[in-house]
Amino acid sequence: MKKFESFLEKDIAFILLLALLAAGIVGATNMYLTHGVGATNEIAVAELLMQGKNTGNYDAAVAFSSAFLIARILEGPLVGILDIGGSMMTGVGVGLPALLITLGMGFLLDNFFLALLTGFVLGGVIGSVIIGIRKLAPNASMTTATGIMIGAGNKSGEALGPLVILSAVAVGPIIGLGSLIGAVLFYVFKKPIVGGAILGAIAVGAVCMVTGIPLPVIG
């Protein structure tokens, strides 16, 4: 356990975690573009991407989402927190895919596994840039490290955990169970349960999708 904790304190661990996170998010973007489900953003933000798909004009998605990504990349090494909502879910989930399509590289998103690989590379690059900024401008940083923040970025987010679990249960019992297990684990380790509930639901859904296990739906 100490070796694992020591590894998590290294720069490469941050880059790897960010790469894995981005892989999952771009994979979700592939599902949204292909099947209309799986977006990791608010409905209004995800709709920018779908609107681009329907009209062929991704300018709104690129402009809105990329601005969030750039701001968060600069914010991460300076204040020590990388907000998943702005940087990953919006920037990587909508902004960069829209940019890739605009540049004629949409084929990187057409296949689910290729989308995962694309997200992994993008996340690794973003993580490297953040670490690079910290190395080049150590005096500008307010902290000694950069952490990844998941879920709502304020105290009100602490009340969202049960709502996330209920929403997962409404989708299906297996997804709900995964969300509950994730929330319990995060509670045990004294972390915000909303993050555990979200990750638990995503993990179980991904395992079922890869293994072909059907997901019974309530209703």
FIGU-623090 format. One record per atom (N, C-alpha, C, O): x, y, z. Coordinates in steps of 0.1 Angstrom, whole numbers, padded with zeros to 4 digits, always signed. Example, Ala and Ser with C-alpha at 12.3 -4.5 7.8 and 13.67 -1.06 7.14 Angstrom:
<pts>
+0132-0057+0078;+0123-0045+0078;+0132-0033+0078;+0142-0033+0085;+0128-0022+0071;+0137-0011+0071;+0129+0000+0079;+0134+0011+0080;
</pts>
This chain:
<pts>
+0008-0012+0000;+0000+0000+0000;+0009+0013+0000;+0006+0022-0007;+0020+0012+0008;+0029+0024+0008;+0035+0026-0005;+0037+0038-0009;+0039+0015-0013;+0044+0017-0026;+0034+0023-0035;+0038+0032-0044;+0022+0019-0034;+0011+0025-0043;+0009+0040-0040;+0008+0048-0049;+0009+0043-0027;+0008+0057-0023;+0020+0065-0028;+0018+0077-0032;+0031+0059-0027;+0043+0066-0032;+0043+0069-0047;+0047+0079-0052;+0037+0059-0054;+0036+0060-0069;+0026+0071-0072;+0028+0079-0081;+0015+0072-0064;+0005+0083-0067;+0010+0097-0065;+0005+0106-0070;+0021+0098-0058;+0027+0111-0055;+0037+0115-0066;+0041+0127-0066;+0039+0106-0076;+0048+0110-0087;+0041+0116-0098;+0029+0114-0100;+0048+0124-0106;+0042+0131-0117;+0036+0122-0128;+0026+0124-0133;+0043+0110-0130;+0038+0101-0140;+0025+0095-0136;+0017+0092-0145;+0022+0094-0123;+0009+0089-0119;-0002+0098-0123;-0013+0094-0127;+0000+0111-0121;-0010+0121-0124;-0012+0121-0139;-0024+0121-0144;-0002+0120-0147;-0003+0119-0162;-0011+0107-0166;-0020+0107-0175;-0008+0095-0160;-0015+0083-0163;-0029+0083-0159;-0038+0079-0167;-0032+0088-0147;-0046+0089-0143;-0054+0098-0152;-0066+0095-0155;-0048+0109-0156;-0055+0118-0165;-0057+0112-0179;-0068+0114-0185;-0048+0104-0183;-0049+0097-0196;-0060+0087-0196;-0068+0086-0205;-0061+0079-0185;-0072+0070-0183;-0086+0076-0183;-0095+0072-0188;-0086+0088-0175;-0099+0095-0174;-0103+0100-0187;-0115+0099-0191;-0094+0106-0195;-0097+0112-0208;-0101+0100-0218;-0110+0103-0226;-0095+0089-0216;-0099+0077-0225;-0114+0074-0223;-0121+0072-0233;-0118+0073-0210;-0132+0070-0207;-0141+0080-0212;-0152+0077-0217;-0137+0093-0211;-0146+0104-0216;-0148+0104-0231;-0159+0106-0236;-0137+0103-0238;-0138+0103-0253;-0145+0090-0257;-0152+0090-0268;-0143+0079-0250;-0151+0067-0253;-0166+0070-0252;-0174+0065-0260;-0170+0077-0241;-0184+0081-0239;-0189+0090-0250;-0200+0089-0254;-0180+0099-0255;-0183+0108-0266;-0186+0100-0279;-0196+0103-0286;-0178+0089-0281;-0181+0080-0292;-0195+0074-0291;-0202+0073-0301;-0198+0069-0279;-0212+0064-0277;-0223+0074-0280;-0233+0070-0285;-0220+0086-0276;-0230+0097-0277;-0232+0100-0292;-0244+0101-0297;-0221+0101-0300;-0222+0104-0314;-0228+0092-0322;-0235+0094-0332;-0226+0080-0317;-0230+0068-0324;-0244+0064-0320;-0252+0061-0329;-0247+0064-0307;-0260+0059-0302;-0269+0069-0296;-0280+0066-0292;-0263+0081-0294;-0272+0091-0287;-0272+0091-0272;-0280+0098-0266;-0264+0082-0266;-0264+0081-0251;-0249+0080-0247;-0240+0077-0255;-0247+0084-0234;-0234+0082-0228;-0226+0095-0227;-0215+0095-0222;-0232+0107-0230;-0225+0119-0228;-0222+0122-0214;-0230+0119-0205;-0210+0127-0211;-0206+0130-0197;-0208+0145-0194;-0203+0150-0184;-0216+0152-0202;-0218+0167-0200;-0232+0169-0197;-0241+0161-0197;-0235+0182-0193;-0249+0187-0192;-0255+0186-0206;-0248+0186-0216;-0268+0185-0206;-0275+0183-0218;-0272+0194-0228;-0271+0192-0240;-0272+0206-0223;-0270+0218-0232;-0256+0217-0239;-0255+0221-0250;-0246+0213-0231;-0233+0212-0237;-0231+0201-0247;-0226+0203-0258;-0237+0189-0243;-0236+0178-0252;-0244+0181-0265;-0240+0176-0276;-0255+0189-0264;-0263+0192-0276;-0255+0201-0286;-0258+0200-0298;-0245+0208-0281;-0236+0215-0290;-0229+0206-0300;-0228+0209-0312;-0225+0194-0295;-0218+0184-0303;-0228+0178-0312;-0225+0176-0324;-0240+0174-0308;-0250+0168-0316;-0255+0178-0327;-0258+0174-0338;-0256+0191-0323;-0260+0201-0333;-0249+0202-0344;-0253+0203-0356;-0237+0201-0340;-0226+0201-0350;-0227+0189-0360;-0225+0190-0372;-0230+0178-0354;-0232+0166-0362;-0243+0167-0372;-0242+0163-0384;-0254+0173-0368;-0266+0175-0376;-0264+0186-0387;-0269+0184-0398;-0257+0196-0384;-0255+0207-0393;-0242+0207-0400;-0240+0214-0411;-0232+0200-0395;-0218+0200-0401;-0210+0212-0396;-0199+0214-0400;-0215+0220-0387;-0208+0232-0382;-0206+0230-0367;-0215+0230-0359;-0193+0228-0363;-0189+0225-0349;-0183+0237-0343;-0177+0236-0332;-0184+0249-0349;-0178+0261-0343;-0182+0264-0329;-0174+0267-0321;-0195+0263-0326;-0200+0266-0312;-0194+0256-0302;-0190+0260-0291;-0194+0243-0306;-0188+0233-0297;-0173+0236-0294;-0169+0234-0283;-0166+0239-0305;-0152+0241-0303;-0149+0253-0295;-0141+0253-0286;-0156+0264-0298;-0153+0277-0291;-0157+0276-0276;-0149+0280-0268;-0168+0271-0273;-0173+0271-0260;-0165+0261-0251;-0160+0265-0240;-0163+0249-0256;-0157+0238-0248;-0142+0240-0247;-0136+0237-0236;-0135+0244-0258;-0121+0246-0257;-0116+0257-0248;-0106+0256-0242;-0125+0267-0247;-0122+0278-0237;-0121+0272-0223;-0112+0276-0215;-0130+0263-0220;-0130+0257-0206;-0117+0249-0204;-0110+0250-0194;-0113+0242-0215;-0101+0233-0214;-0089+0241-0212;-0080+0238-0203;-0087+0252-0220;-0075+0260-0219;-0074+0267-0205;-0063+0267-0199;-0086+0272-0200;-0086+0278-0187;-0082+0268-0176;-0075+0272-0167;-0087+0256-0177;-0084+0246-0166;-0070+0241-0167;-0064+0238-0156;-0064+0240-0179;-0050+0236-0180;-0041+0246-0173;-0031+0242-0167;-0044+0259-0175;-0036+0269-0168;-0039+0269-0153;-0030+0272-0145;-0052+0267-0149;-0056+0267-0135;-0050+0256-0127;-0046+0257-0116;-0049+0244-0133;-0045+0232-0126;-0031+0233-0119;-0031+0231-0107;-0021+0237-0126;-0008+0238-0120;-0006+0250-0111;+0002+0250-0102;-0015+0260-0113;-0014+0272-0105;-0021+0271-0091;-0015+0275-0081;-0033+0266-0091;-0041+0265-0079;-0041+0251-0073;-0045+0249-0061;-0036+0241-0081;-0035+0228-0075;-0047+0219-0077;-0047+0208-0071;-0057+0224-0084;-0069+0215-0086;-0072+0215-0101;-0074+0226-0107;-0074+0204-0107;-0079+0202-0121;-0093+0198-0120;-0096+0187-0116;-0102+0207-0124;-0116+0204-0124;-0120+0195-0135;-0118+0199-0147;-0126+0184-0132;-0129+0174-0142;-0141+0179-0151;-0141+0177-0163;-0150+0187-0145;-0161+0192-0153;-0157+0200-0165;-0161+0198-0176;-0149+0211-0162;-0145+0220-0172;-0134+0214-0181;-0135+0216-0193;-0124+0208-0175;-0112+0203-0183;-0115+0191-0191;-0113+0190-0203;-0120+0181-0184;-0122+0168-0191;-0136+0166-0197;-0137+0164-0209;-0146+0167-0189;-0160+0164-0194;-0164+0174-0206;-0170+0170-0215;-0160+0187-0204;-0164+0197-0214;-0153+0198-0224;-0156+0197-0236;-0141+0201-0220;-0130+0203-0229;-0126+0191-0238;-0126+0191-0250;-0124+0180-0231;-0120+0167-0238;-0132+0160-0244;-0131+0153-0254;-0143+0161-0237;-0155+0153-0241;-0162+0160-0253;-0169+0153-0261;-0162+0173-0254;-0169+0180-0265;-0159+0188-0273;-0160+0187-0286;-0151+0197-0267;-0143+0206-0274;-0133+0199-0284;-0132+0202-0296;-0125+0190-0278;-0114+0184-0287;-0120+0174-0297;-0116+0174-0309;-0131+0166-0294;-0137+0158-0305;-0143+0167-0316;-0141+0164-0328;-0149+0178-0312;-0154+0188-0322;-0143+0193-0331;-0144+0195-0343;-0132+0196-0325;-0120+0201-0332;-0114+0191-0341;-0111+0194-0353;-0114+0178-0337;-0108+0167-0345;-0117+0165-0357;-0112+0163-0368;-0130+0166-0355;-0140+0164-0367;-0138+0176-0376;-0138+0174-0389;-0136+0188-0371;-0135+0200-0380;-0122+0199-0388;-0121+0203-0399;-0112+0193-0382;-0099+0191-0389;-0098+0179-0398;-0088+0176-0404;-0110+0172-0400;-0110+0161-0408;-0105+0148-0402;-0102+0139-0409;-0104+0148-0389;-0098+0136-0382;-0109+0129-0374;-0106+0123-0364;-0121+0130-0378;-0133+0124-0371;-0132+0109-0370;-0139+0103-0362;-0124+0103-0379;-0123+0088-0379;-0117+0083-0366;-0119+0072-0362;-0110+0092-0359;-0105+0088-0346;-0116+0086-0335;-0114+0080-0325;-0128+0090-0339;-0139+0089-0329;-0149+0079-0334;-0159+0076-0327;-0148+0074-0346;-0158+0065-0352;-0158+0051-0346;-0169+0045-0345;-0147+0046-0341;-0146+0033-0335;-0144+0035-0320;-0136+0043-0316;-0151+0027-0312;-0151+0029-0297;-0136+0027-0292;-0132+0035-0284;-0130+0017-0296;-0116+0014-0290;-0106+0024-0296;-0097+0027-0288;-0108+0029-0308;-0099+0039-0313;-0102+0052-0305;-0092+0060-0303;-0114+0054-0302;-0118+0066-0294;-0111+0066-0280;-0106+0076-0275;-0111+0054-0274;-0104+0052-0261;-0089+0055-0262;-0084+0062-0254;-0083+0050-0273;-0069+0053-0275;-0066+0068-0277;-0057+0074-0272;-0075+0074-0285;-0074+0089-0288;-0075+0096-0275;-0067+0106-0272;-0085+0093-0267;-0086+0100-0254;-0074+0098-0245;-0070+0107-0238;-0069+0086-0245;-0057+0083-0237;-0045+0092-0240;-0038+0097-0232;-0043+0093-0254;-0032+0101-0258;-0035+0116-0255;-0026+0123-0250;-0047+0121-0257;-0050+0135-0254;-0049+0138-0239;-0043+0148-0235;-0053+0128-0230;-0052+0130-0216;-0037+0130-0212;-0033+0138-0203;-0029+0121-0218;-0015+0121-0215;-0008+0134-0219;+0000+0139-0211;-0012+0140-0230;-0006+0153-0234;-0010+0164-0225;-0002+0172-0221;-0023+0164-0221;-0028+0174-0212;-0021+0173-0198;-0016+0184-0193;-0019+0161-0193;-0012+0159-0181;+0002+0164-0181;+0007+0170-0172;+0009+0161-0193;+0023+0165-0194;+0024+0180-0195;+0034+0185-0190;+0014+0186-0202;+0015+0201-0202;+0014+0207-0189;+0021+0217-0185;+0004+0202-0181;+0002+0207-0167;+0015+0205-0158;+0019+0214-0151;+0021+0193-0159;+0033+0191-0152;+0044+0200-0157;+0052+0205-0149;+0045+0202-0170;+0055+0210-0176;+0054+0225-0171;+0064+0231-0168;+0041+0230-0170;+0039+0243-0165;+0044+0244-0151;+0050+0254-0147;+0041+0234-0143;+0046+0234-0129;+0061+0234-0128;+0066+0241-0119;+0067+0227-0137;+0082+0226-0136;+0088+0239-0141;+0098+0244-0135;+0082+0245-0151;+0088+0258-0157;+0085+0270-0149;+0093+0280-0149;+0074+0270-0142;+0070+0281-0134;+0067+0277-0119;+0055+0279-0115;+0076+0272-0112;+0073+0267-0098;+0069+0278-0089;+0062+0275-0079;+0075+0290-0091;+0072+0301-0082;+0057+0306-0084;+0052+0313-0075;+0051+0303-0095;+0038+0308-0098;+0027+0300-0092;+0016+0304-0091;+0031+0288-0087;+0021+0278-0082;+0018+0282-0067;+0027+0285-0060;+0006+0280-0064;+0001+0283-0050;+0002+0270-0041;+0001+0270-0029;+0005+0259-0048;+0005+0246-0041;+0018+0238-0045;+0025+0242-0054;+0019+0226-0039;+0031+0218-0042;+0027+0206-0052;+0036+0199-0056;+0014+0205-0055;+0010+0194-0063;-0003+0198-0070;-0010+0208-0066;-0007+0190-0080;-0020+0192-0086;-0029+0180-0084;-0025+0168-0088;-0041+0182-0079;-0050+0171-0076;-0061+0171-0086;-0063+0181-0093;-0069+0160-0088;-0080+0159-0097;-0093+0160-0089;-0095+0152-0079;-0101+0169-0092;-0114+0171-0084;-0125+0165-0092;-0127+0169-0104;-0133+0156-0086;-0145+0151-0093;-0157+0155-0086;-0158+0157-0074;-0168+0156-0094;-0181+0160-0088;-0182+0175-0087;-0174+0182-0092;-0193+0180-0080;-0195+0194-0078;-0184+0200-0070;-0179+0194-0061;-0180+0212-0074;-0169+0219-0068;-0172+0228-0056;-0165+0237-0054;-0183+0225-0049;-0187+0233-0038;-0194+0224-0028;-0196+0212-0030;-0197+0230-0016;-0203+0222-0005;-0216+0216-0009;-0220+0205-0003;-0224+0222-0018;-0237+0217-0021;-0235+0203-0028;-0245+0196-0028;-0223+0201-0034;-0221+0188-0041;-0222+0176-0032;-0224+0165-0037;-0219+0179-0019;-0219+0167-0010;-0233+0161-0008;-0234+0149-0005;-0244+0169-0012;-0257+0163-0011;-0262+0156-0023;-0272+0150-0023;-0253+0156-0034;-0257+0150-0046;-0255+0135-0047;-0260+0128-0055;-0247+0129-0037;-0244+0115-0038;-0256+0106-0038;-0258+0098-0047;-0266+0108-0029;-0278+0100-0029;-0286+0101-0041;-0292+0092-0046;-0286+0114-0047;-0294+0116-0059;-0288+0109-0071;-0295+0104-0080;-0274+0108-0071;-0267+0101-0082;-0270+0086-0081;-0273+0080-0091;-0270+0081-0069;-0274+0067-0067;-0288+0064-0071;-0290+0054-0078;-0297+0072-0068;-0311+0070-0072;-0313+0071-0087;-0320+0063-0093;-0305+0080-0093;-0306+0081-0108;-0300+0068-0114;-0306+0064-0124;-0290+0063-0108;-0284+0051-0114;-0293+0039-0112;-0295+0031-0121;-0300+0038-0101;-0310+0027-0098;-0321+0029-0108;-0326+0018-0113;-0325+0041-0112;-0336+0043-0121;-0332+0038-0135;-0341+0034-0143;-0319+0038-0138;-0315+0033-0151;-0315+0018-0151;-0320+0012-0161;-0311+0012-0141;-0311-0003-0140;-0305-0008-0127;-0297-0001-0121;-0309-0019-0122;-0304-0024-0109;-0289-0027-0108;-0283-0024-0098;-0283-0032-0119;-0269-0034-0119;-0261-0021-0119;-0251-0020-0111;-0265-0012-0127;-0259+0002-0126;-0260+0008-0112;-0251+0014-0107;-0272+0006-0107;-0275+0012-0093;-0266+0005-0083;-0261+0012-0074;-0264-0008-0084;-0255-0015-0075;-0241-0010-0076;-0234-0008-0066;-0236-0008-0088;-0223-0003-0090;-0221+0010-0084;-0211+0013-0078;-0231+0019-0086;-0231+0032-0080;-0230+0032-0065;-0223+0040-0058;-0238+0023-0059;-0239+0022-0044;-0226+0017-0039;-0221+0022-0029;-0220+0007-0045;-0207+0002-0041;-0196+0012-0042;-0188+0014-0032;-0196+0020-0053;-0186+0031-0054;-0188+0041-0043;-0178+0046-0038;-0200+0045-0040;-0203+0055-0030;-0198+0050-0016;-0193+0058-0008;-0201+0037-0013;-0197+0031+0000;-0181+0032+0001;-0176+0035+0012;-0175+0028-0009;-0160+0027-0009;-0154+0041-0007;-0145+0043+0001;-0160+0051-0014;-0155+0065-0012;-0158+0070+0002;-0150+0077+0008;-0170+0066+0008;-0173+0070+0021;-0163+0064+0031;-0159+0070+0041;-0159+0051+0029;-0150+0044+0038;-0136+0052+0038;-0130+0053+0048;-0132+0056+0026;-0119+0063+0025;-0121+0078+0027;-0112+0086+0024;-0133+0082+0032;-0135+0097+0035;-0133+0106+0023;-0127+0117+0024;-0139+0101+0012;-0139+0109+0000;-0154+0113-0003;-0163+0106+0001;-0157+0123-0011;-0170+0127-0015;-0177+0115-0022;-0172+0110-0032;-0189+0111-0016;-0195+0099-0022;-0201+0101-0036;-0203+0092-0043;-0203+0114-0039;-0208+0117-0053;-0198+0112-0063;-0202+0106-0074;-0185+0113-0061;-0175+0108-0070;-0175+0093-0071;-0174+0088-0082;-0177+0086-0060;-0177+0072-0059;-0189+0067-0066;-0189+0057-0073;-0201+0073-0064;-0213+0069-0071;-0212+0070-0086;-0217+0061-0093;-0206+0081-0091;-0205+0083-0105;-0195+0072-0111;-0198+0066-0121;-0183+0071-0105;-0173+0061-0110;-0178+0047-0109;-0176+0039-0118;-0186+0044-0098;-0191+0030-0097;-0201+0027-0108;-0200+0016-0113;-0209+0036-0111;-0219+0034-0122;-0212+0032-0135;-0215+0023-0143;-0202+0041-0138;-0195+0040-0150;-0187+0027-0151;-0187+0021-0162;-0181+0023-0140;-0172+0011-0141;-0181-0001-0144;-0177-0010-0152;-0192-0003-0137;-0201-0014-0139;-0207-0014-0153;-0207-0025-0160;-0211-0002-0158;-0216-0001-0171;-0206-0005-0182;-0209-0012-0192;-0193-0001-0180;-0183-0004-0189;-0180-0019-0189;-0178-0025-0200;-0179-0025-0178;-0177-0040-0177;-0187-0047-0184;-0185-0057-0191;-0200-0044-0182;-0211-0051-0188;-0211-0049-0203;-0214-0058-0211;-0207-0037-0208;-0206-0035-0222;-0195-0043-0229;-0197-0048-0239;-0183-0043-0222;-0172-0051-0228;-0174-0066-0228;-0171-0073-0237;-0180-0071-0217;-0183-0085-0215;-0195-0090-0222;-0197-0102-0224;-0204-0081-0226;-0217-0084-0232;-0228-0088-0223;-0238-0093-0227;-0226-0086-0210;-0236-0088-0200;-0248-0079-0202;-0245-0066-0202;-0260-0083-0204;-0271-0074-0206;-0275-0066-0194;-0273-0071-0183;-0279-0054-0196;-0282-0045-0185;-0298-0044-0184;-0304-0037-0192;-0304-0051-0174;-0318-0050-0173;-0322-0036-0169;-0316-0029-0160;-0332-0030-0175;-0337-0017-0173;-0350-0017-0166;-0359-0024-0169;-0351-0008-0155;-0363-0007-0148;-0374+0000-0156;-0371+0010-0162;-0386-0006-0155;-0397+0000-0163;-0397-0006-0177;-0406-0002-0185;
</pts>
